Amino acid sequence: MSIKISFIIPVYNKEKYLNSCLDSIYKLSKYYKFDQQFEVLAINDYSSDNSLKILDKWKKKNTNLKIFKTKKNCGVSSARNLGIKKSKGEYIFFVDADDFIQINAFKKLYQIILKNQSKDLFLFYSTINKRKLNKIDNNNLIDKSTNSIDNSLNKINNHFSLWNVWKMIVKRKFLIKNKIFFKNLFQYEDMVFIATIISKKPKYLLINKFVYSYRTTDFSSEGKKTSSRSLTNAIKTYFYLIKINTKFKNKTIEMMIAIIKNIIYVELFVLKKNRLLKYKKNYPFLNHICSKNLEAQNKIDSMIINS
């Protein structure tokens, strides 16, 4: 039997949670011939804590755990791309090192995958800090009432997190055929990745199960916690999404664009005048909001001078 699912785990300084993450995946060995059906690819993204030691310990017990090491901290996008290229499974499941999967729900999802291998994409629900923020019909494993991928994505999203790749399992051949990889972003990379998938019109199913558990922590999976490049990163994301939507008009992608624009506007409010003028010059679509920001700053300066 060929490997069905590759679990791809970017790892950067996650010693506190890594054992829990791996334990949740390897519990599947109680129900399946793990080595024959699954593989785990952990990309150690130049961790400075004990993450690599923990991976090595798990490797001694599990030969199908593949550990890849980067020579510098490259970020989650680069780590996941390496995982896609090195994986051998028919399907890919992106798992963050500080999260875990729900075994019983995954078992039911896996049964559906085996019976529907013509599908490119399987969507499902997630909990956040063990809280179920979505309401689903547990009487039906597959939601057949949802007739569009936009509606399905809207159903699995919640007010805390939007468009995350760990809410789906995607066929590897579909990604390779359509040359779908993560862009070199340290934020919003999931948005662009999912928007690209949507634009390729995948065959999909929405599964009425809470398969993934997201744990809120102080640091995100990409490792680089920074604000200095966040505005430029958001602008890059905006242009990626605009490019995708120009070729393939879609309401979900348009919603992503609207959210990114709002994020950009908020980021602009903290800039000084010289940087606002620079962005106004370089990015015409920001002209109006930059002008408004400059007007506000001038009024504040005037009030300070006259006070």
VEXSEVO-571237 format. One line per field, with one value per residue (C-alpha): z, y, x. Coordinates in steps of 0.05 Angstrom, whole numbers, padded with zeros to 5 digits, always signed. Layout:
z Z / ...
y Y / ...
x X / ...
***
This chain:
z +00000 / -00020 / +00031 / +00034 / +00078 / +00091 / +00155 / +00144 / +00208 / +00208 / +00275 / +00305 / +00380 / +00399 / +00453 / +00499 / +00452 / +00403 / +00442 / +00446 / +00371 / +00351 / +00402 / +00372 / +00303 / +00324 / +00363 / +00294 / +00298 / +00345 / +00288 / +00224 / +00196 / +00205 / +00164 / +00104 / +00103 / +00134 / +00138 / +00181 / +00155 / +00208 / +00183 / +00239 / +00220 / +00258 / +00327 / +00385 / +00439 / +00449 / +00390 / +00350 / +00409 / +00417 / +00343 / +00347 / +00406 / +00366 / +00306 / +00346 / +00357 / +00289 / +00226 / +00182 / +00216 / +00168 / +00197 / +00153 / +00180 / +00153 / +00159 / +00181 / +00203 / +00136 / +00159 / +00154 / +00079 / +00061 / +00111 / +00082 / +00011 / +00029 / +00059 / -00005 / -00047 / -00001 / +00014 / -00019 / +00005 / -00041 / +00006 / +00048 / +00117 / +00144 / +00220 / +00263 / +00317 / +00374 / +00353 / +00351 / +00315 / +00342 / +00331 / +00328 / +00280 / +00237 / +00232 / +00203 / +00156 / +00133 / +00116 / +00073 / +00038 / +00020 / -00011 / -00048 / -00078 / -00139 / -00095 / -00092 / -00026 / +00040 / +00086 / +00159 / +00224 / +00279 / +00353 / +00384 / +00453 / +00453 / +00443 / +00386 / +00356 / +00298 / +00297 / +00253 / +00238 / +00270 / +00241 / +00172 / +00161 / +00094 / +00084 / +00018 / +00027 / +00015 / -00060 / -00068 / -00042 / -00019 / +00025 / +00052 / +00070 / +00103 / +00145 / +00172 / +00188 / +00253 / +00284 / +00309 / +00249 / +00175 / +00117 / +00150 / +00113 / +00173 / +00161 / +00099 / +00069 / -00004 / -00058 / -00071 / -00145 / -00149 / -00118 / -00162 / -00226 / -00213 / -00185 / -00120 / -00067 / -00010 / -00027 / +00014 / +00065 / +00141 / +00150 / +00111 / +00071 / +00081 / +00048 / -00016 / -00016 / -00007 / -00058 / -00109 / -00093 / -00102 / -00169 / -00195 / -00182 / -00139 / -00129 / -00055 / +00003 / +00069 / +00127 / +00189 / +00240 / +00286 / +00262 / +00282 / +00348 / +00344 / +00406 / +00414 / +00436 / +00439 / +00376 / +00308 / +00271 / +00224 / +00279 / +00260 / +00305 / +00276 / +00260 / +00219 / +00154 / +00168 / +00124 / +00065 / +00076 / +00076 / +00011 / -00022 / +00000 / -00029 / -00098 / -00098 / -00084 / -00136 / -00188 / -00172 / -00171 / -00238 / -00271 / -00230 / -00200 / -00134 / -00073 / -00022 / -00053 / -00057 / +00018 / +00031 / -00009 / +00032 / +00098 / +00075 / +00054 / +00124 / +00155 / +00110 / +00130 / +00204 / +00193 / +00157 / +00217 / +00258 / +00204 / +00207 / +00153 / +00113 / +00106 / +00090 / +00033 / +00008 / +00008 / -00024 / -00081 / -00091 / -00084 / -00119 / -00089 / -00020 / -00044 / -00012 / +00056 / +00059 / +00045 / +00100 / +00149 / +00130 / +00141 / +00209 / +00229 / +00206 / +00248 / +00309 / +00298 / +00291 / +00356 / +00393 / +00367 / +00385 / +00453
y +00000 / +00068 / +00123 / +00160 / +00221 / +00261 / +00302 / +00363 / +00398 / +00462 / +00465 / +00528 / +00531 / +00489 / +00445 / +00460 / +00430 / +00385 / +00321 / +00332 / +00345 / +00283 / +00240 / +00258 / +00237 / +00173 / +00149 / +00129 / +00070 / +00037 / +00033 / +00029 / +00002 / +00071 / +00060 / +00036 / +00090 / +00152 / +00191 / +00250 / +00304 / +00351 / +00411 / +00438 / +00511 / +00526 / +00520 / +00545 / +00506 / +00430 / +00419 / +00381 / +00336 / +00319 / +00302 / +00258 / +00221 / +00208 / +00187 / +00130 / +00100 / +00117 / +00103 / +00138 / +00205 / +00245 / +00304 / +00360 / +00415 / +00486 / +00524 / +00586 / +00606 / +00610 / +00614 / +00572 / +00582 / +00555 / +00498 / +00476 / +00481 / +00435 / +00387 / +00387 / +00372 / +00316 / +00283 / +00219 / +00215 / +00220 / +00274 / +00328 / +00350 / +00413 / +00411 / +00465 / +00440 / +00471 / +00441 / +00370 / +00327 / +00294 / +00219 / +00195 / +00251 / +00238 / +00164 / +00180 / +00232 / +00181 / +00131 / +00184 / +00200 / +00127 / +00123 / +00190 / +00190 / +00228 / +00290 / +00341 / +00372 / +00354 / +00411 / +00402 / +00440 / +00459 / +00476 / +00534 / +00520 / +00460 / +00506 / +00490 / +00557 / +00529 / +00494 / +00432 / +00376 / +00316 / +00270 / +00276 / +00263 / +00299 / +00365 / +00357 / +00420 / +00464 / +00474 / +00518 / +00520 / +00592 / +00570 / +00512 / +00556 / +00605 / +00550 / +00524 / +00593 / +00629 / +00697 / +00681 / +00651 / +00653 / +00610 / +00566 / +00508 / +00462 / +00461 / +00419 / +00359 / +00369 / +00321 / +00326 / +00314 / +00372 / +00418 / +00395 / +00395 / +00467 / +00489 / +00511 / +00529 / +00579 / +00649 / +00676 / +00712 / +00711 / +00729 / +00715 / +00660 / +00614 / +00664 / +00666 / +00590 / +00577 / +00631 / +00596 / +00529 / +00560 / +00589 / +00519 / +00494 / +00433 / +00376 / +00378 / +00352 / +00386 / +00338 / +00352 / +00336 / +00375 / +00343 / +00395 / +00431 / +00498 / +00523 / +00597 / +00612 / +00672 / +00655 / +00633 / +00574 / +00613 / +00633 / +00705 / +00751 / +00820 / +00882 / +00921 / +00885 / +00873 / +00929 / +00909 / +00837 / +00857 / +00897 / +00837 / +00794 / +00845 / +00843 / +00767 / +00763 / +00817 / +00778 / +00713 / +00747 / +00782 / +00714 / +00681 / +00724 / +00695 / +00723 / +00689 / +00718 / +00787 / +00780 / +00764 / +00827 / +00870 / +00843 / +00854 / +00926 / +00939 / +00910 / +00955 / +01017 / +01002 / +00991 / +01059 / +01097 / +01084 / +01109 / +01175 / +01228 / +01211 / +01138 / +01156 / +01199 / +01142 / +01093 / +01145 / +01153 / +01079 / +01050 / +01091 / +01048 / +01076 / +01149 / +01166 / +01135 / +01163 / +01232 / +01225 / +01202 / +01261 / +01310 / +01280 / +01284 / +01356 / +01375 / +01341 / +01377 / +01443 / +01431 / +01415 / +01478 / +01522 / +01492
x +00000 / +00028 / +00035 / -00031 / -00017 / +00046 / +00044 / +00088 / +00109 / +00151 / +00189 / +00219 / +00230 / +00170 / +00200 / +00141 / +00089 / +00126 / +00117 / +00042 / +00039 / +00078 / +00042 / -00026 / -00002 / +00033 / -00028 / -00053 / -00005 / -00055 / -00105 / -00063 / +00001 / +00031 / +00096 / +00056 / +00003 / +00033 / +00098 / +00118 / +00165 / +00191 / +00230 / +00272 / +00278 / +00343 / +00312 / +00354 / +00318 / +00311 / +00265 / +00317 / +00334 / +00261 / +00256 / +00317 / +00286 / +00223 / +00264 / +00295 / +00226 / +00196 / +00236 / +00185 / +00198 / +00240 / +00278 / +00303 / +00348 / +00356 / +00422 / +00385 / +00316 / +00279 / +00207 / +00145 / +00134 / +00203 / +00196 / +00129 / +00155 / +00213 / +00162 / +00120 / +00181 / +00207 / +00140 / +00116 / +00044 / -00016 / -00043 / -00011 / -00033 / +00002 / +00008 / +00038 / +00086 / +00047 / -00020 / -00048 / -00099 / -00162 / -00153 / -00225 / -00245 / -00184 / -00200 / -00269 / -00238 / -00187 / -00242 / -00275 / -00208 / -00197 / -00267 / -00261 / -00192 / -00216 / -00221 / -00165 / -00184 / -00216 / -00239 / -00257 / -00267 / -00218 / -00221 / -00183 / -00155 / -00202 / -00262 / -00311 / -00329 / -00368 / -00436 / -00439 / -00487 / -00454 / -00507 / -00477 / -00403 / -00402 / -00437 / -00472 / -00514 / -00453 / -00452 / -00390 / -00320 / -00332 / -00390 / -00349 / -00289 / -00337 / -00367 / -00301 / -00273 / -00287 / -00277 / -00207 / -00171 / -00185 / -00162 / -00111 / -00078 / -00086 / -00161 / -00151 / -00117 / -00096 / -00074 / +00001 / -00006 / -00056 / -00004 / +00053 / +00012 / -00011 / +00057 / +00025 / +00076 / +00079 / +00103 / +00162 / +00118 / +00124 / +00050 / -00013 / +00022 / -00038 / -00084 / -00044 / -00034 / -00109 / -00128 / -00084 / -00117 / -00186 / -00166 / -00149 / -00220 / -00205 / -00254 / -00269 / -00310 / -00328 / -00325 / -00368 / -00315 / -00268 / -00203 / -00151 / -00138 / -00104 / -00067 / -00057 / +00015 / +00061 / +00099 / +00074 / +00102 / +00146 / +00193 / +00208 / +00169 / +00177 / +00138 / +00189 / +00171 / +00097 / +00071 / +00114 / +00093 / +00020 / +00029 / +00063 / +00004 / -00044 / -00011 / -00007 / -00082 / -00099 / -00059 / -00096 / -00164 / -00151 / -00146 / -00200 / -00255 / -00277 / -00315 / -00270 / -00207 / -00242 / -00257 / -00183 / -00163 / -00211 / -00182 / -00110 / -00127 / -00154 / -00091 / -00049 / -00089 / -00080 / -00005 / +00000 / -00027 / +00036 / +00084 / +00121 / +00111 / +00174 / +00154 / +00081 / +00106 / +00149 / +00090 / +00045 / +00095 / +00110 / +00040 / -00015 / -00071 / -00050 / -00052 / -00118 / -00106 / -00035 / -00061 / -00113 / -00059 / -00014 / -00072 / -00085 / -00012 / -00007 / -00068 / -00037 / +00029 / -00007 / -00046 / +00019 / +00053 / -00006 / -00018
***
